[in-house]
């Protein structure tokens, strides 16, 4: 008997998994009567819902007398009541408490690749899957990206490519994680409101490296580079330059002196002009993906024509440095870029720095939302260095503005906006005033924050931005900013 806690997408996938295996299960949810009980019963039938209170006492109920495992939704914090009491009592009784990822990895019938980090993991997951597919593999892609991992086990495949989050790794035993290849792309402060410290957050990410066959290490990230010492795997590094001197590395992937071409050891694999993927940070993501592909398919696979075509054609993911539209102004243009998936400071800084390195004449940046306990010092420094204006939105705009004022003073124009639409209009006005002939200025949505204060998720936020940007590009005129208060 399994207890599934959380009746969201992950909980339903766990129910489908146990139903396929003929194992009995019941579900409970912290939302009580607001949980999707009718949909659950329609999917799984009578007897699959726990009707009592969700707390430690439920373990003594007759309904759960044969309980031998709990699958906990990663969206639920096990350190907060009522889950803290339930999880503590279950562990005291020797009842395993796992995430869906832990269950999926234990039952995976094929090798798996694990990808985690603070930023870029969805891009690397998607690109790795694309390249392995081009190399002839049947690839099942999912985890924290798209399809839940347990649903992937229902279909035949040759390899699983899984994005995994710190939330999913909380309830995973590192001894049970045996990836064919694994990477921690980078570590920056994120989800500290749940994990408490960056050290605790990094330790969760490190779990996937301990018993992997091959690990792909970002040599430029000191926290990640230190993780190599905790793995007995073959080590492959990637870095922004050729001067990575890690003595433990079996192979080194790096960018050439211009930061464009993708290299492995002493060979250029892909010339920069042959790649559609924009931004220096995405070049780093491509290096990581190539190293993961080699760990699965071998070095010769990287020379395959289909794989090379797939690499050349890959343009990135929606809501991650996605060019929405271009607006001609004064012989130049304003380019609107949707980076709504930048839900932490590290991702936003990478976007801002990457645009500056890529030659944008200027950028007006929209930031804000739910802060998640992050420090905004690094964001403020990047904005001071590269931005010509900042629009602030969302629940924690005051917190960001206070840091920005301390770092940049009055030198950086900024406005508090009641809506994303108002922020886009203000940013477009600021950007258009800075365009000169033959030059490009960017309006960048890279919020550095979660989105649930105003939107259903980062995708919903990105779609609102895209609609507002397209209305300006289509009209060829700047709408008057509304509900924008110029900050001093």
C-alpha positions in Angstrom: 0.0 0.0 0.0 1.4 3.4 -1.0 0.3 6.8 0.2 0.5 9.5 -2.4 0.6 13.0 -0.8 -0.3 15.7 -3.3 -2.9 15.4 -6.0 -1.3 17.6 -8.7 0.4 16.5 -11.9 3.0 14.5 -10.0 0.5 12.8 -7.8 -1.6 11.7 -10.8 1.5 10.3 -12.5 2.2 8.3 -9.3 -1.3 7.0 -9.3 -1.0 5.9 -12.9 2.3 4.2 -12.2 1.0 2.1 -9.3 -2.2 1.3 -11.2 -0.1 -0.1 -14.0 1.8 -2.2 -11.6 -1.3 -3.5 -9.8 -0.2 -1.9 -6.5 -2.8 -0.5 -4.1 -2.6 3.2 -3.2 -4.5 6.0 -1.6 -4.0 9.8 -2.0 -4.2 12.7 0.4 -3.8 16.4 -0.2 -3.0 19.4 1.9 -5.8 21.3 0.1 -8.5 19.2 1.7 -11.9 19.8 0.1 -10.2 22.0 -2.6 -8.2 19.1 -3.9 -9.3 17.6 -7.3 -11.1 14.7 -5.6 -13.7 14.2 -8.3 -11.0 14.0 -11.0 -9.0 11.6 -8.9 -11.9 9.2 -8.3 -12.8 9.4 -12.0 -9.2 8.4 -12.9 -8.6 5.7 -10.2 -11.9 4.7 -8.7 -13.4 4.3 -5.3 -11.1 3.4 -2.4 -8.1 5.4 -3.7 -8.8 8.5 -1.5 -7.9 8.9 2.2 -10.8 10.7 3.9 -9.2 11.5 7.2 -6.9 14.4 8.3 -3.4 14.6 6.8 -1.2 14.3 9.8 1.0 11.9 11.7 -2.1 10.2 13.3 -3.2 9.0 9.9 -0.5 6.3 10.0 -2.5 4.5 12.7 -5.7 4.3 10.6 -6.9 0.9 9.5 -6.9 2.2 5.9 -3.1 2.6 6.0 -2.2 -0.4 8.2 -0.3 -2.1 5.3 1.5 1.1 4.3 5.0 0.5 3.0 5.8 3.8 1.2 4.9 7.4 0.8 5.4 9.4 -2.4 5.6 13.1 -1.6 4.9 15.8 -4.2 8.0 18.0 -4.7 5.8 21.1 -4.5 5.1 20.3 -0.8 7.6 21.3 1.8 8.2 18.4 4.1 9.6 20.7 6.9 6.2 22.5 7.3 3.2 21.1 9.2 1.2 19.1 8.7 3.7 17.3 6.6 6.6 17.6 9.0 4.8 15.5 11.6 3.7 12.9 9.1 7.1 12.6 7.4 8.9 12.5 10.8 6.6 9.7 12.1 6.8 7.7 8.9 10.6 7.7 9.0 10.6 6.8 12.7 8.5 3.7 11.7 10.8 2.9 8.9 8.3 3.8 6.1 10.2 5.2 3.1 9.3 8.7 2.0 10.3 9.4 -1.6 9.7 11.8 -4.4 8.4 10.6 -7.8 11.9 11.0 -9.2 13.3 8.5 -6.6 10.6 6.0 -7.5 11.2 6.4 -11.2 14.9 6.0 -11.0 14.6 2.8 -9.0 12.3 1.3 -11.6 13.8 2.8 -14.8 14.4 -0.1 -17.2 16.9 1.9 -19.3 19.9 4.2 -18.6 19.1 7.7 -17.6 20.8 11.1 -17.8 20.2 13.6 -15.0 20.4 17.4 -15.4 20.2 19.9 -12.6 21.5 23.4 -11.6 20.1 26.8 -10.9 19.9 28.0 -14.5 19.9 26.5 -18.0 18.7 23.0 -17.0 15.6 23.0 -19.2 17.6 24.2 -22.2 20.3 21.5 -21.6 17.6 18.8 -21.1 15.8 19.7 -24.3 19.0 20.0 -26.4 20.4 16.7 -25.0 17.2 14.9 -25.9 17.2 16.5 -29.4 20.8 15.4 -30.0 20.3 11.9 -28.8 17.2 11.5 -30.9 19.2 12.7 -33.9 21.8 10.1 -33.0 19.2 7.4 -33.3 18.1 6.9 -29.7 14.5 6.6 -28.6 14.5 9.3 -26.0 12.0 9.8 -23.2 12.3 13.4 -21.8 10.7 14.8 -18.7 11.0 15.0 -15.0 10.9 18.6 -13.9 10.6 19.4 -17.6 7.3 18.5 -19.2 6.2 14.9 -18.6 6.5 13.5 -15.1 9.2 10.9 -14.8 6.8 8.0 -13.8 4.7 8.6 -16.9 7.8 8.1 -19.1 8.2 4.5 -17.8 4.9 3.6 -19.6 6.4 3.8 -23.1 9.4 2.0 -24.6 12.6 4.0 -24.8 16.4 3.6 -25.0 17.3 6.4 -22.6 15.6 8.8 -20.2 16.7 12.4 -20.1 15.5 14.0 -16.9 15.6 17.5 -15.5 15.6 17.3 -11.8 14.9 20.0 -9.2 16.2 20.5 -5.7 12.6 19.9 -4.5 12.6 16.5 -6.2 16.0 15.6 -4.8 15.0 16.4 -1.2 13.4 13.0 -1.0 16.0 11.0 -2.9 18.7 8.8 -1.4 22.0 9.5 -3.3 22.9 5.8 -2.9 20.0 4.9 -5.2 20.9 7.4 -8.0 23.0 5.6 -10.6 22.9 7.9 -13.7 24.7 7.0 -16.9 25.6 10.7 -17.0 24.8 13.6 -14.7 25.5 17.3 -14.6 25.1 20.2 -12.1 25.3 23.1 -14.5 25.8 25.9 -11.9 24.8 27.0 -8.5 23.3 30.4 -7.5 21.1 31.4 -4.7 17.6 30.0 -5.3 14.7 28.6 -3.2 16.5 29.7 0.0 13.1 30.3 1.5 12.7 26.5 1.5 16.3 25.2 1.8 17.6 27.7 4.2 21.1 28.2 2.8 23.0 27.9 -0.5 25.1 25.2 1.0 22.0 23.0 1.7 20.7 23.8 -1.7 24.0 22.8 -3.4 24.2 19.6 -1.3 20.8 18.5 -2.8 22.0 19.1 -6.3 25.2 17.2 -5.6 23.3 14.0 -4.9 23.1 13.1 -8.6 26.9 13.1 -9.1 27.9 10.7 -6.3 27.3 7.4 -8.1 27.0 8.5 -11.7 29.1 6.7 -14.4 30.1 10.1 -15.9 29.8 13.6 -14.5 29.8 16.8 -16.5 31.3 19.6 -14.3 31.2 23.4 -14.9 34.8 24.3 -14.2 33.9 28.0 -14.0 31.6 27.6 -11.1 33.6 27.1 -7.9 30.8 25.3 -6.0 30.2 22.9 -8.8 33.9 22.3 -9.5 34.3 21.3 -5.8 31.6 18.6 -6.3 33.9 16.6 -8.5 35.8 15.4 -5.4 32.7 13.7 -4.2 32.2 11.5 -7.2 34.2 8.4 -8.4 32.9 8.9 -11.9 34.7 9.8 -15.1 34.9 13.6 -15.1 34.3 15.8 -18.1 34.5 19.6 -17.7 33.1 22.5 -19.6 34.1 26.1 -19.4 34.1 29.5 -21.1 37.7 29.2 -22.1 40.5 26.8 -22.9 42.5 27.4 -19.7 40.5 24.9 -17.5 43.4 22.9 -15.9 41.4 20.4 -13.9 43.8 17.5 -13.5 41.0 15.0 -13.0 39.2 15.8 -16.3 39.1 13.1 -18.9 38.0 15.5 -21.5 37.4 19.3 -21.7 34.7 21.1 -23.6 35.2 24.9 -23.9 34.6 28.0 -26.0 37.2 29.3 -28.3 38.9 32.7 -27.7 36.0 34.6 -29.3 33.5 32.8 -27.1 31.6 31.5 -30.0 32.9 28.1 -31.3 32.3 24.9 -29.3 35.5 22.9 -28.8 36.5 19.5 -27.3 40.1 19.1 -26.2 42.1 20.3 -29.2 39.3 20.2 -31.8 36.6 22.6 -32.9 33.3 20.7 -32.9 30.9 23.5 -34.1 31.8 26.9 -35.5 29.9 29.7 -33.9 28.4 30.9 -37.1 26.7 27.5 -37.6 24.7 27.8 -34.4 21.3 29.4 -34.0 21.3 29.3 -30.2 21.7 32.9 -28.9 23.9 34.2 -26.1 27.2 33.2 -24.4 25.3 31.4 -21.6 23.6 29.2 -24.2 27.0 28.3 -25.7 27.9 27.0 -22.3 24.6 25.0 -22.2 25.5 23.5 -25.6 28.9 22.4 -24.3 27.2 20.6 -21.4 24.7 18.9 -23.7 27.4 17.7 -26.0 29.4 16.2 -23.1 26.3 14.4 -21.9 25.6 13.0 -25.4 29.1 11.7 -25.6 28.7 9.9 -22.3 25.7 8.1 -23.7 26.4 7.7 -27.4 30.2 7.9 -27.7 32.5 10.4 -29.3 31.7 9.3 -32.9 28.1 10.3 -32.4 29.0 14.0 -32.3 30.2 13.9 -36.0 26.9 12.4 -37.3 25.2 14.6 -39.9 21.7 14.3 -38.3 23.1 15.4 -34.9 25.0 18.3 -36.4 21.9 19.4 -38.2 19.9 19.2 -35.0 22.5 21.3 -33.2 22.5 23.9 -35.9 18.7 24.2 -35.9 18.2 24.4 -32.1 17.1 27.9 -31.2 16.3 27.5 -27.5 13.1 27.2 -25.5 10.0 29.4 -25.2 10.2 31.9 -22.4 14.1 31.6 -22.3 15.8 34.4 -24.2 13.0 34.1 -26.8 12.9 37.0 -29.3 9.2 38.0 -29.5 9.3 40.7 -32.1 11.4 43.5 -33.6 10.2 47.1 -33.8 12.0 49.4 -36.3 12.8 52.8 -34.8 15.1 55.7 -36.0 16.9 53.4 -38.5 17.6 50.9 -35.8 15.3 48.6 -33.8 14.0 47.7 -30.4 14.0 43.9 -29.9 11.7 42.5 -27.3 13.1 39.4 -25.5 11.0 37.1 -23.3 13.2 35.5 -20.6 10.3 34.9 -18.2 11.8 31.5 -17.2 14.6 33.5 -15.4 13.0 32.9 -12.0 16.1 33.6 -10.0 18.9 36.1 -9.8 21.5 33.9 -11.4 19.4 33.4 -14.5 18.6 37.1 -14.9 22.3 38.1 -14.5 23.3 35.6 -17.1 20.8 37.1 -19.5 21.8 40.7 -18.9 25.5 39.9 -19.1 25.0 37.7 -22.2 23.2 40.5 -24.1 25.9 43.0 -23.2 28.6 40.6 -24.4 26.6 39.9 -27.5 26.8 43.6 -28.6 23.3 45.0 -27.8 23.6 48.8 -27.8 21.5 48.9 -24.6 18.8 47.2 -22.7 15.8 48.1 -20.6 15.0 45.3 -18.2 11.8 44.3 -16.5 12.3 42.6 -13.1 10.2 41.6 -10.1 7.8 39.1 -8.6 8.2 36.8 -5.6 11.8 37.0 -4.3 12.0 33.5 -2.7 14.5 34.8 0.0 17.2 35.8 -2.6 19.7 38.6 -2.3 19.5 41.1 -5.2 23.0 42.6 -4.8 24.3 40.7 -7.9 21.3 41.6 -10.0 21.6 45.3 -9.0 25.3 45.3 -10.0 24.5 43.7 -13.4 21.7 46.3 -14.0 24.0 49.2 -13.0 26.7 47.9 -15.4 24.5 47.1 -18.5 21.0 48.5 -18.2 19.7 51.9 -19.4 16.4 51.5 -17.5 14.6 49.2 -15.1 10.8 48.5 -14.7 9.8 46.9 -11.4 6.7 44.7 -11.0 5.2 42.4 -8.5 5.1 41.6 -4.8 8.7 42.2 -3.9 9.4 45.2 -6.2 10.1 47.3 -3.1 12.9 44.9 -2.0 14.5 45.0 -5.4 14.3 48.8 -5.7 15.8 49.3 -2.3 18.9 47.3 -3.3 19.0 49.0 -6.7 18.9 52.4 -5.1 21.7 51.5 -2.8 23.9 50.2 -5.6 23.0 52.6 -8.5 21.6 55.6 -6.7 19.7 57.9 -9.2 21.9 57.1 -12.1 19.7 54.4 -13.5 16.1 55.4 -14.6 13.5 53.1 -13.1 9.7 52.9 -12.7 7.3 51.0 -10.5 4.6 49.5 -12.6 1.3 48.0 -11.5 1.1 45.6 -14.3 3.4 43.9 -16.8 1.7 45.6 -19.6 2.5 49.0 -18.1 6.1 47.9 -17.6 6.4 46.9 -21.3 5.0 50.3 -22.4 7.4 52.2 -20.1 10.3 50.0 -21.2 9.5 50.5 -24.9 9.4 54.2 -24.5 12.8 54.2 -22.7 14.3 51.9 -25.3 13.0 53.8 -28.3 14.6 57.0 -27.1 18.0 55.3 -27.1 17.9 53.7 -30.6 20.3 55.2 -33.2 20.7 54.2 -36.8 22.0 50.7 -37.2 21.8 50.0 -33.5 19.7 47.7 -31.4 18.3 48.3 -28.0 16.6 45.4 -26.1 13.5 45.4 -23.9 14.2 42.3 -21.7 11.8 40.6 -19.4 14.1 38.7 -17.1 12.3 38.9 -13.7 14.8 37.1 -11.4 11.7 36.1 -9.4 8.9 33.6 -9.3 5.6 34.6 -10.9 2.8 33.3 -8.8 2.0 36.7 -7.2 0.5 37.9 -10.5 0.4 35.0 -12.9 -0.3 31.2 -13.2 3.4 30.6 -13.8 6.4 31.8 -15.7 4.8 30.7 -19.0 1.7 32.8 -18.4 3.9 35.7 -17.5 5.9 35.3 -20.7 2.7 35.1 -22.8 1.4 38.4 -21.2 4.8 40.0 -22.1 4.7 38.6 -25.7 1.2 40.0 -26.3 2.1 43.4 -24.9 5.3 43.5 -27.0 3.5 42.3 -30.2 0.9 45.1 -29.8 3.7 47.6 -29.9 5.6 46.0 -32.8 2.3 45.6 -34.8 1.2 49.2 -34.1 4.7 50.7 -34.8 4.0 53.2 -32.1 4.7 53.4 -28.4 1.6 53.3 -26.2 1.5 55.8 -23.4 2.7 54.1 -20.2 0.0 53.5 -17.7 0.3 52.9 -13.9 4.0 53.5 -14.0 5.5 55.6 -11.2 9.0 56.9 -11.8 11.1 55.9 -8.9 13.6 58.3 -7.4 
